[in-house]
Amino acid sequence: MTELIRIPNIKNYTQEIINGELILTPIKQYITEDELNMTQVTYSKIEGCLIKSGEEIISTNTSYRGILVNIWKYMPTQQILQTTTFNFKLTNEMGEKGYFWCDDVHMSFQSQDAKGTLREIINMVKVNKLTIDVSIKLETGRIIHFKLL
């Protein structure tokens, strides 16, 4: 083979040779929390998520609400009520004023859009001193990565 192959920005890839083939894997470039807060996440999709407390896995869910509920399940009810940015009621308010009943935490909460839910996820990660590593595919097709340790 005498073809010349040029790869721009090669420093953004890890390289390995397996069975005589060159394998290039993109290196994740993480954005800051400020950049994440300015990112339009409407119509986005979570490609992967890992939330942990030490070695204990709290969530690997790929839906915003699913991740948040997994974190809430990890928390005492009183701590949720004291630290959340969501509206909660201790009674089953399913369908009333946008409330959803959540069996996992035995409370009703008013849902928010992706941006508000992601903001609450980050808030709850900080409150509980958890770690998060999440990859989100935006509506534009761009994939962003965010991590808090």
N, C-alpha and C positions, 0 to 999 in steps of 0.2 A: 504494500500500500504506500503510495507516494503522495497522497493528498495531505495538505497542510490543514490542520484544524486549529482555529483560534477560539479561545474562550475568554470573553471579557470578564473582568472582575473575578478572576480565579481565586482571589483571597477570600471570597465569600463561600467557598466550597471546601469540604474535606475531601481528600483523595485517597483511594486505596485501589490496589490491583488484586483482582480475584479471578483466578483461572485465565490469566492473560488479558483480562479486560480492565480498562480504567473506569472506576466507578466514582462519580462526583456526586456528593450529597450536599445540598445547600446548608449553610450554617445559619441557625436561627439568629436573627437580629431582634433583640427585645426593645420594645418601646417603653418610655417612662409612663408613670401614672398620669402625669399632666397630658402627655400625648394621647393616652388612652381616653381620658376624659373629653378631649377635643375630637375624637374619632366618631364618625357617624356609624352607629352599629345597627340601625334599623335595617331589617331584612338580612342581617348577617347570620352566619351559622357557626356554631362552635365545632371546630374540627377535632379538638382534643383538650382535655382538662384533667389536671391532677391536683387535688387539694388534700393536704396531709397535716396531721398533728404529730410531729416526730416521725415515727415509722408507720403510724396508723393512717390508713387511707380513709378520708372523709367522703370524697366524691370523685368519680370519674365520669359523671353524667355529661351529656352534650347538649342539654337544654338549659337556658338561663334559669327558669323556674325550678327545674329539677336539682340543679346545683345548689341554689339557695335553700330549698327545702332540706337537702342533705345536711347543709351547715346548721340550719335551725334544729334539726333532729339531734344534733350533737350538743346543743346548748340547753341549759335549764330555761324553763318558760320565763322566769323573772328576768333573766339576763336578756332574753330576746326583747321583752317589752321595754326594758330600760335603754337598750342600745339601737333599736331598729329605726329606720327612716320610713318604714311601711306603717299603714294603719291596721291595727289588729282589734278584734273583738273576741272575747272568751266564749261567746255563744255561736251556734251555727247560723250564720247569716247568708247562706248560699243563695246567690242571685239578688240579694238586696244591695243596692248602691255599689255594685261592682265587687262585692265580697265573694271570696271562694272559701269553702270549708276545706281544711287540710287535716286529714285523719292523723298524719304523722306527728303533728304538733298539737293537735286537739284545740285548734283555734281557727278563726276566720281571718283572712287578710285581704286587703284590696291590692289587686295586681297592678304592676306598672309595666311600662314598655321596656324594651331591651336595654336602653341606656340607664333607666332608673334601676332595673334589676341588677345590671352589671355593677352599678355604683354601690348597691346594697351588698352584693357579693364581696366586693373589695372591703367595704366597711366591716362586714362580719369576719372576714379573714383577719383583719387587723385587730378587732376586738378580741378574738379568740387566739391570737398569735399563731395562726396557721400559715402554711406555705401554699402558694398557688402558682401553677405553670399552665397557661391557657393559650391556645392558638385559635384565632377567630378568622373565618373567611368572610370578608366584607362583600357587600352587594356588587362592588366593582370587580370582584375576583381576587383582589389583593389579600394575602394572608398576613395577619399581624400576630406577634407573640408578646405576651406579657408575663412577668414573673415577679413575685414577692417572696422573699425568703425570711 
